[in-house]
């Protein structure tokens, strides 16, 4: 059962995914305009697309070249539907090729910040209406439309003179990425397309759907019983609260303590969900089982796989003890679906990391899945959580990886390393909170590296561990910049870790953005 989908909504923008790492950002930006959007794979049939009642189509970017024999092709319905179309990056090149324009590799690849100049004879073009004559964009491509198809007008060029935007009737295309924050005028471009060209109105408000979602859950589950794997994070908490509101104690939430959580986190989960929210909660301490499974494992992908498989095993054992249970509640979010479950993701996009919150379940799963958040982004889930009365400390807590501290201990995981990292992490978060920076920072974390360095403590030399601190600012986690934490705050963090955490004599701060780095180190 998949709730919160735009059932019956006549104003949907459908995004066709050609494998870009930014595809889900397009959907987010459209929803920020108050319009529902949904991503579909390139092989989704028109019958399924038509059910969404699209008012316009957006073609995402992608890593392929249109002249590659195996490159993703344009679905026939894109041009046959008569709907407004916006092609982005690869989407522009695809339109150029299909409509008999000319696409070629660039002699000098455009990547990163660029400036686009609007063409003088197309100053009032609908797509770029309201933009300055010159505006900053984010480029990421190796091919370019060198000759537009017949009937298209060039409405923007890059500094090097390459075609950056073109249009014809209701078909528009841009070589840059309007969906990323590095294109400041991107929201205006998308708004011009979605509202002016497609005629969509501001109607998408996820918080207003709570009552209908609860009703759908109640109707689908009926007199049955459900179980939920509760991690203590925002996603599972909101999903569990929605289902609990619908069926009460016929939902049993199972909290698997894997021993990889942050300091005092397990106690906090029990206090909030059992004592404060009154949920039927089962707390399973399986920390030793997870440590045994991780013994000697250094590869981060293998760590993720083992943790995911062990979670499923522990959860299934506990669920079987409950007797007759019909439904399994999961806090699956839309980014998880796009990255891990859509056909296009496996065909056209590179895998960045293994997820174990989508997939990983046994093939003989005896439950019917209930995924009330499946079509929502994190910010939308937070809105719903606040409406449901969940505390802000939970709603706005920083993202925490499913495999927990196991992927912040670089190399093999042991109990001693986890305890050391827990203390360092607690100090980092405490100082960030004291400085009033928690809401400004998207994510802050400590990493126990496999490095040791020489230090001086008291009258003697030491050879101890190096802890790295990372803090980033971001709107969505897809791109991120390192946080400019005041030096005095960094100094307190470093001093406290070195003085209060035995075995650490050096602290460093990570000043790398994403890309090229990821937010987590593993």
C-alpha positions as CSV (number, residue, x, y, z in Angstrom):
1,X,0.0,0.0,0.0
2,X,1.6,3.3,-1.2
3,X,0.0,6.4,0.2
4,X,0.4,10.1,-0.4
5,X,0.5,9.6,-4.2
6,X,-1.3,12.3,-6.2
7,X,-4.3,10.1,-6.8
8,X,-6.9,12.1,-8.8
9,X,-4.7,15.2,-8.9
10,X,-5.0,16.7,-12.3
11,X,-1.9,18.8,-12.0
12,X,1.2,16.6,-12.0
13,X,4.6,17.2,-13.6
14,X,6.1,13.9,-14.7
15,X,9.9,13.6,-14.8
16,X,11.4,11.0,-17.0
17,X,14.6,9.7,-15.5
18,X,17.6,9.2,-17.8
19,X,20.0,8.5,-14.9
20,X,21.1,11.8,-13.6
21,X,22.2,12.1,-10.0
22,X,20.1,15.2,-9.8
23,X,16.8,13.7,-11.0
24,X,15.2,13.7,-7.6
25,X,16.2,17.3,-7.2
26,X,14.0,18.3,-10.1
27,X,11.0,16.6,-8.4
28,X,11.8,18.4,-5.1
29,X,12.0,21.8,-6.8
30,X,8.7,21.3,-8.6
31,X,7.0,20.3,-5.3
32,X,8.5,23.4,-3.6
33,X,6.4,25.4,-6.1
34,X,3.3,23.7,-4.7
35,X,2.9,21.3,-7.6
36,X,3.0,17.6,-7.3
37,X,5.7,15.8,-9.4
38,X,6.7,12.2,-9.8
39,X,9.7,10.5,-11.4
40,X,9.2,7.6,-13.9
41,X,11.7,5.4,-15.6
42,X,12.4,5.5,-19.3
43,X,10.5,2.3,-19.9
44,X,7.3,3.3,-18.0
45,X,4.5,2.8,-20.5
46,X,2.3,5.7,-21.5
47,X,-0.7,4.0,-19.9
48,X,1.0,4.3,-16.4
49,X,2.1,7.9,-17.1
50,X,-1.3,8.9,-18.3
51,X,-2.8,7.7,-14.9
52,X,-0.8,10.5,-13.3
53,X,-2.7,13.0,-15.5
54,X,0.5,15.0,-16.4
55,X,0.3,18.6,-17.3
56,X,3.9,18.6,-18.5
57,X,7.0,16.4,-19.0
58,X,10.6,17.0,-17.9
59,X,13.5,15.0,-19.4
60,X,16.3,14.7,-16.8
61,X,20.0,14.7,-17.4
62,X,22.0,11.5,-17.6
63,X,25.6,10.2,-18.0
64,X,25.2,8.8,-21.5
65,X,25.9,10.3,-24.9
66,X,23.1,10.4,-27.5
67,X,25.3,9.0,-30.2
68,X,26.1,5.9,-28.1
69,X,24.3,2.9,-29.6
70,X,23.2,1.9,-26.1
71,X,22.1,5.3,-24.9
72,X,18.6,5.7,-23.4
73,X,16.1,6.7,-26.1
74,X,13.2,9.1,-26.0
75,X,9.8,7.4,-25.3
76,X,7.5,7.9,-28.2
77,X,4.8,9.4,-26.1
78,X,6.9,12.5,-25.2
79,X,6.3,14.1,-28.5
80,X,3.1,12.3,-29.4
81,X,1.3,13.5,-26.2
82,X,1.3,17.1,-27.2
83,X,2.2,18.1,-23.6
84,X,4.7,20.8,-22.8
85,X,8.3,19.4,-22.6
86,X,11.4,20.7,-20.8
87,X,14.7,18.9,-21.6
88,X,17.6,19.3,-19.1
89,X,21.2,18.5,-20.1
90,X,21.0,15.0,-21.7
91,X,17.3,15.7,-22.1
92,X,18.2,18.7,-24.3
93,X,20.7,16.7,-26.3
94,X,18.1,13.9,-26.8
95,X,15.5,16.4,-28.1
96,X,18.2,17.9,-30.4
97,X,19.1,14.5,-31.9
98,X,15.5,13.1,-32.2
99,X,14.3,16.2,-33.9
100,X,17.1,16.2,-36.4
101,X,19.4,18.8,-34.9
102,X,23.1,18.1,-34.5
103,X,24.7,17.0,-31.3
104,X,28.5,16.7,-30.9
105,X,31.1,16.2,-28.2
106,X,32.5,19.5,-27.0
107,X,36.2,20.2,-27.5
108,X,36.4,21.7,-24.0
109,X,34.0,20.1,-21.5
110,X,31.8,22.6,-19.5
111,X,31.6,21.5,-15.9
112,X,30.8,23.7,-12.9
113,X,29.8,27.3,-12.7
114,X,29.2,29.1,-16.0
115,X,27.5,32.3,-17.2
116,X,24.6,32.2,-19.7
117,X,23.8,35.2,-21.9
118,X,20.2,35.6,-23.2
119,X,20.0,36.2,-26.9
120,X,18.8,39.7,-27.7
121,X,16.1,38.7,-30.2
122,X,14.5,36.3,-27.7
123,X,14.3,38.6,-24.7
124,X,10.7,37.7,-23.9
125,X,11.0,34.0,-24.3
126,X,8.6,32.2,-21.9
127,X,11.2,29.9,-20.3
128,X,13.6,32.7,-19.3
129,X,11.0,35.4,-18.6
130,X,12.1,37.6,-15.7
131,X,15.7,36.6,-15.8
132,X,18.6,39.1,-16.2
133,X,20.5,39.3,-19.5
134,X,23.3,37.3,-17.9
135,X,22.8,34.7,-15.2
136,X,24.9,32.1,-13.4
137,X,24.3,28.4,-14.0
138,X,25.7,25.0,-13.2
139,X,26.9,22.9,-16.2
140,X,27.9,19.3,-16.3
141,X,28.2,17.9,-19.8
142,X,30.5,16.7,-22.5
143,X,28.1,16.9,-25.5
144,X,26.3,19.9,-26.9
145,X,23.6,20.8,-29.4
146,X,25.7,22.6,-32.1
147,X,22.8,23.0,-34.5
148,X,19.2,23.2,-33.2
149,X,16.4,21.4,-34.9
150,X,14.3,23.2,-37.5
151,X,11.8,25.5,-35.9
152,X,13.8,26.0,-32.7
153,X,15.2,29.3,-31.6
154,X,18.4,29.7,-29.5
155,X,17.4,31.7,-26.4
156,X,20.7,31.5,-24.5
157,X,24.4,30.8,-25.0
158,X,27.3,30.1,-22.7
159,X,30.4,32.2,-22.4
160,X,32.1,30.1,-24.9
161,X,29.2,30.6,-27.4
162,X,27.7,27.2,-27.1
163,X,23.9,26.8,-27.1
164,X,22.7,26.8,-23.5
165,X,18.9,27.1,-24.1
166,X,16.5,26.6,-27.0
167,X,12.8,26.6,-27.5
168,X,10.0,25.9,-30.0
169,X,6.3,26.2,-29.3
170,X,5.8,24.3,-26.1
171,X,9.2,22.4,-26.2
172,X,12.0,23.9,-24.2
173,X,15.5,22.7,-23.4
174,X,18.5,23.9,-21.3
175,X,22.0,22.6,-21.3
176,X,22.5,23.5,-17.6
177,X,20.9,22.2,-14.4
178,X,18.2,24.6,-13.1
179,X,17.4,22.2,-10.3
180,X,20.6,22.6,-8.3
181,X,21.3,25.5,-5.9
182,X,24.3,26.5,-8.0
183,X,21.9,27.9,-10.6
184,X,20.3,30.7,-8.5
185,X,17.7,31.6,-11.1
186,X,16.8,27.9,-11.6
187,X,13.6,28.1,-9.5
188,X,12.3,30.9,-11.7
189,X,13.0,28.9,-14.8
190,X,11.1,25.9,-13.5
191,X,8.3,28.1,-12.3
192,X,8.0,29.7,-15.8
193,X,7.6,26.2,-17.2
194,X,5.4,24.6,-14.6
195,X,3.0,27.5,-13.9
196,X,3.0,29.6,-17.0
197,X,3.5,27.0,-19.8
198,X,1.9,24.0,-18.1
199,X,-0.8,26.0,-16.2
200,X,-0.3,24.3,-12.9
201,X,-1.6,25.9,-9.7
202,X,-0.2,25.7,-6.1
203,X,-2.1,22.8,-4.7
204,X,0.5,20.3,-3.3
205,X,0.6,20.5,0.6
206,X,1.7,17.2,2.1
207,X,0.6,18.2,5.7
208,X,-3.0,18.5,4.5
209,X,-3.0,14.9,3.5
210,X,-2.7,13.4,7.0
211,X,-6.4,12.8,7.5
212,X,-6.8,11.0,4.2
213,X,-3.6,9.0,4.8
214,X,-4.9,7.8,8.2
215,X,-8.2,6.9,6.6
216,X,-6.4,5.0,3.8
217,X,-4.3,3.1,6.3
218,X,-7.3,2.2,8.5
219,X,-9.2,1.0,5.4
220,X,-6.3,-1.1,4.0
221,X,-5.4,-2.8,7.3
222,X,-8.9,-3.3,8.5
223,X,-9.0,-5.5,11.6
224,X,-5.4,-6.7,10.9
225,X,-2.2,-6.2,12.8
226,X,0.9,-4.5,11.7
227,X,4.6,-4.3,12.8
228,X,7.1,-1.6,12.2
229,X,10.9,-1.5,12.4
230,X,11.5,1.6,14.5
231,X,15.0,3.1,14.2
232,X,14.4,6.3,16.2
233,X,14.9,8.4,13.1
234,X,12.5,10.8,11.4
235,X,11.3,8.5,8.7
236,X,10.3,5.4,10.7
237,X,8.9,7.7,13.5
238,X,6.5,9.5,11.2
239,X,5.4,6.3,9.5
240,X,4.8,4.6,12.8
241,X,2.9,7.6,14.2
242,X,0.6,7.7,11.2
243,X,-0.2,4.0,11.4
244,X,-0.5,4.2,15.2
245,X,-3.0,7.0,14.8
246,X,-5.0,4.8,12.4
247,X,-5.0,1.4,14.2
248,X,-3.7,2.1,17.7
249,X,-2.1,-0.8,19.6
250,X,-2.7,-3.2,16.7
251,X,0.6,-1.7,15.5
252,X,3.7,-3.2,17.3
253,X,6.9,-1.2,16.8
254,X,10.1,-3.2,17.1
255,X,13.2,-1.2,18.0
256,X,16.3,-3.3,17.1
257,X,19.3,-1.9,19.1
258,X,22.2,-2.9,16.9
259,X,24.9,-1.4,19.2
260,X,25.9,1.0,16.4
261,X,23.8,4.0,17.7
262,X,25.0,7.2,19.2
263,X,25.5,7.9,23.0
264,X,22.2,7.4,25.0
265,X,20.2,7.0,21.7
266,X,18.6,3.7,22.6
267,X,17.3,5.0,25.9
268,X,16.0,8.1,24.1
269,X,14.0,6.0,21.6
270,X,12.3,4.0,24.3
271,X,11.5,7.0,26.4
272,X,9.9,8.9,23.4
273,X,7.9,6.2,21.7
274,X,6.9,4.0,24.7
275,X,6.5,6.5,27.5
276,X,5.8,9.8,25.7
277,X,3.8,8.7,22.6
278,X,2.3,5.6,24.2
279,X,3.2,3.2,21.4
280,X,3.3,-0.5,21.7
281,X,7.1,-0.8,21.5
282,X,9.4,-3.8,21.8
283,X,13.1,-3.1,22.5
284,X,15.5,-5.8,21.3
285,X,19.1,-5.5,22.3
286,X,21.1,-7.3,19.5
287,X,24.3,-5.4,19.8
288,X,26.5,-8.5,20.2
289,X,25.0,-10.2,17.2
290,X,25.8,-7.2,15.0
291,X,29.4,-7.0,16.3
292,X,29.9,-10.7,15.6
293,X,28.7,-10.2,12.0
294,X,31.0,-7.2,11.6
295,X,34.1,-8.8,13.1
296,X,37.2,-8.2,10.9
297,X,35.2,-6.6,8.1
298,X,36.7,-3.4,6.6
299,X,35.0,-2.9,3.3
300,X,32.2,-0.3,3.8
301,X,29.8,-2.0,1.2
302,X,30.2,-5.3,3.0
303,X,29.5,-3.6,6.3
304,X,26.3,-2.2,4.9
305,X,25.2,-5.6,3.5
306,X,25.9,-7.5,6.7
307,X,24.1,-4.9,8.9
308,X,21.1,-4.9,6.5
309,X,20.9,-8.7,6.5
310,X,21.3,-9.0,10.2
311,X,18.6,-6.4,10.9
312,X,16.2,-8.4,8.7
313,X,17.0,-11.6,10.5
314,X,16.6,-10.1,14.0
315,X,13.4,-8.2,13.0
316,X,11.9,-11.4,11.4
317,X,12.6,-13.5,14.5
318,X,11.0,-10.9,16.8
319,X,8.0,-10.4,14.5
320,X,7.3,-14.2,14.4
321,X,7.1,-14.1,18.2
322,X,4.1,-11.8,17.9
323,X,1.9,-14.4,16.3
324,X,-0.4,-13.4,13.5
325,X,0.8,-10.2,11.9
326,X,-0.4,-9.1,8.4
327,X,1.3,-5.9,7.6
328,X,4.8,-4.4,7.7
329,X,5.2,-0.7,8.0
330,X,8.3,0.9,6.5
331,X,9.5,4.5,6.4
332,X,10.6,4.3,2.8
333,X,11.1,7.8,1.3
334,X,10.9,8.8,-2.4
335,X,14.7,9.3,-2.7
336,X,15.2,5.7,-1.6
337,X,12.8,4.6,-4.3
338,X,14.5,6.6,-7.0
339,X,18.0,5.5,-6.0
340,X,17.3,1.9,-5.2
341,X,14.1,0.6,-6.7
342,X,13.3,2.2,-10.1
343,X,14.3,0.4,-13.3
344,X,16.0,3.5,-14.6
345,X,18.2,3.8,-11.6
346,X,19.7,0.3,-12.3
347,X,19.9,0.9,-16.1
348,X,21.2,4.4,-16.5
349,X,22.6,5.7,-13.2
350,X,25.7,4.8,-11.3
351,X,25.2,3.3,-7.8
352,X,26.8,5.5,-5.1
353,X,26.1,3.4,-2.1
354,X,24.2,0.4,-0.9
355,X,20.8,1.0,0.8
356,X,19.2,-1.4,3.1
357,X,16.0,0.4,3.8
358,X,14.6,-0.5,0.3
359,X,15.2,-4.1,-0.7
360,X,17.1,-6.6,1.4
361,X,13.8,-8.2,2.6
362,X,13.4,-11.9,2.2
363,X,11.7,-13.1,-1.0
364,X,9.2,-15.1,1.1
365,X,8.1,-12.0,3.1
366,X,4.9,-12.9,4.8
367,X,3.7,-9.4,5.3
368,X,1.9,-6.9,3.1
369,X,4.0,-3.7,2.9
370,X,2.6,-0.4,4.1
371,X,4.8,2.5,3.0
372,X,2.9,5.7,3.8
373,X,5.9,8.0,3.0
374,X,7.0,6.3,-0.3
375,X,6.3,9.4,-2.4
376,X,7.6,12.0,-0.1
377,X,10.9,13.8,0.4
378,X,12.5,14.4,3.7
379,X,11.4,18.0,4.1
380,X,7.8,16.9,3.4
381,X,8.1,14.2,6.0
382,X,9.3,16.7,8.5
383,X,6.2,18.9,7.8
384,X,4.0,15.9,8.5
385,X,5.9,15.0,11.6
386,X,5.4,18.5,13.1
387,X,1.7,18.3,12.2
388,X,1.5,15.0,14.1
389,X,3.0,16.5,17.2
390,X,6.4,14.8,17.2
391,X,9.1,16.9,19.0
392,X,11.3,19.2,17.0
393,X,14.3,17.5,18.5
394,X,13.4,14.4,16.6
395,X,12.0,16.1,13.5
396,X,15.1,18.2,12.9
397,X,17.8,15.8,14.1
398,X,20.6,15.5,11.7
399,X,20.5,12.6,9.2
400,X,22.1,9.4,10.6
401,X,23.1,6.5,8.3
402,X,21.2,3.2,8.6
403,X,24.4,1.3,9.3
404,X,25.1,3.7,12.2
405,X,28.5,4.3,13.6
406,X,29.8,1.2,11.7
407,X,30.4,3.4,8.6
408,X,32.1,6.1,10.8
409,X,34.6,3.7,12.1
410,X,37.0,3.4,9.2
411,X,38.2,-0.2,9.0
412,X,37.2,-3.1,11.2
413,X,34.6,-2.4,13.9
414,X,35.1,-3.3,17.5
415,X,33.3,-2.4,20.7
416,X,36.2,-0.3,22.0
417,X,36.3,1.7,18.7
418,X,32.5,2.3,18.9
419,X,32.7,3.4,22.5
420,X,35.5,5.8,21.6
421,X,33.7,7.3,18.7
422,X,30.4,7.6,20.7
423,X,32.2,9.8,23.2
424,X,33.8,12.0,20.5
425,X,30.5,12.2,18.5
426,X,28.6,13.3,21.7
427,X,31.1,16.1,22.3
428,X,30.8,17.4,18.7
429,X,27.0,17.4,18.8
430,X,27.0,19.0,22.3
431,X,29.2,21.9,21.2
432,X,27.3,22.5,18.0
433,X,24.1,22.6,20.1
434,X,25.6,25.0,22.6
435,X,26.7,27.3,19.8
436,X,23.2,27.4,18.4
437,X,24.4,25.9,15.0
438,X,22.3,22.8,14.9
439,X,19.6,24.1,12.6
440,X,22.1,25.9,10.3
441,X,24.0,22.7,9.8
442,X,22.6,19.8,7.7
443,X,24.7,17.1,9.2
444,X,27.6,17.0,11.7
445,X,29.6,13.9,12.6
446,X,32.8,12.5,14.0
447,X,34.8,9.8,12.2
448,X,37.3,7.5,13.8
449,X,40.1,7.1,11.2
450,X,42.6,4.2,11.1
451,X,45.4,6.7,11.5
452,X,47.5,7.2,14.5
453,X,49.9,10.1,15.2
454,X,52.5,11.2,17.6
455,X,51.5,13.7,20.3
456,X,52.7,15.1,23.6
457,X,50.6,14.8,26.7
458,X,52.0,15.8,30.1
459,X,55.6,14.9,30.1
460,X,55.4,12.1,27.6
461,X,54.9,11.3,24.0
462,X,51.8,9.5,22.8
463,X,50.9,7.5,19.7
464,X,47.1,7.6,19.5
465,X,44.0,7.9,17.3
466,X,43.1,10.7,14.9
467,X,39.4,11.8,14.9
468,X,38.0,13.7,11.9
469,X,35.1,16.1,12.4
470,X,32.8,16.8,9.4
471,X,29.9,19.3,9.2
472,X,28.1,20.4,6.1
473,X,25.4,22.8,5.0
474,X,22.8,21.6,2.5
475,X,19.2,21.9,1.4
476,X,18.7,18.3,0.4
477,X,21.9,16.3,0.9
478,X,22.4,15.8,-2.9
479,X,25.0,18.6,-2.9
480,X,26.7,20.0,0.2
481,X,29.3,22.5,1.3
482,X,31.5,22.3,4.4
483,X,30.2,24.4,7.2
484,X,32.1,27.5,8.2
485,X,32.0,26.7,12.0
486,X,33.6,29.5,14.1
487,X,37.1,28.8,15.1
488,X,36.4,29.1,18.8
489,X,33.7,26.3,18.5
490,X,36.2,24.1,16.6
491,X,38.8,24.8,19.2
492,X,36.4,23.7,22.0
493,X,35.5,20.6,20.1
494,X,39.1,19.7,19.6
495,X,40.1,20.4,23.2
496,X,37.3,18.5,24.7
497,X,37.8,15.4,22.5
498,X,41.6,15.3,23.2
499,X,41.1,15.8,26.9
500,X,37.9,13.8,27.5
501,X,38.2,10.8,25.1
502,X,41.0,8.4,26.1
503,X,43.0,7.2,23.1
504,X,42.7,10.4,20.9
505,X,45.5,12.9,20.6
506,X,44.6,14.7,17.3
507,X,41.5,16.2,15.7
508,X,41.1,17.4,12.1
509,X,38.3,19.2,10.3
510,X,37.1,18.1,6.9
511,X,36.8,21.1,4.4
512,X,35.6,19.1,1.3
513,X,32.4,19.8,-0.5
514,X,30.0,17.3,-2.1
515,X,30.8,16.7,-4.9
516,X,33.6,15.6,-5.1
517,X,33.4,14.0,-1.7
518,X,30.3,12.4,-0.1
519,X,29.0,13.6,3.2
520,X,29.8,10.3,5.0
521,X,33.4,9.0,4.8
522,X,32.3,5.5,4.0
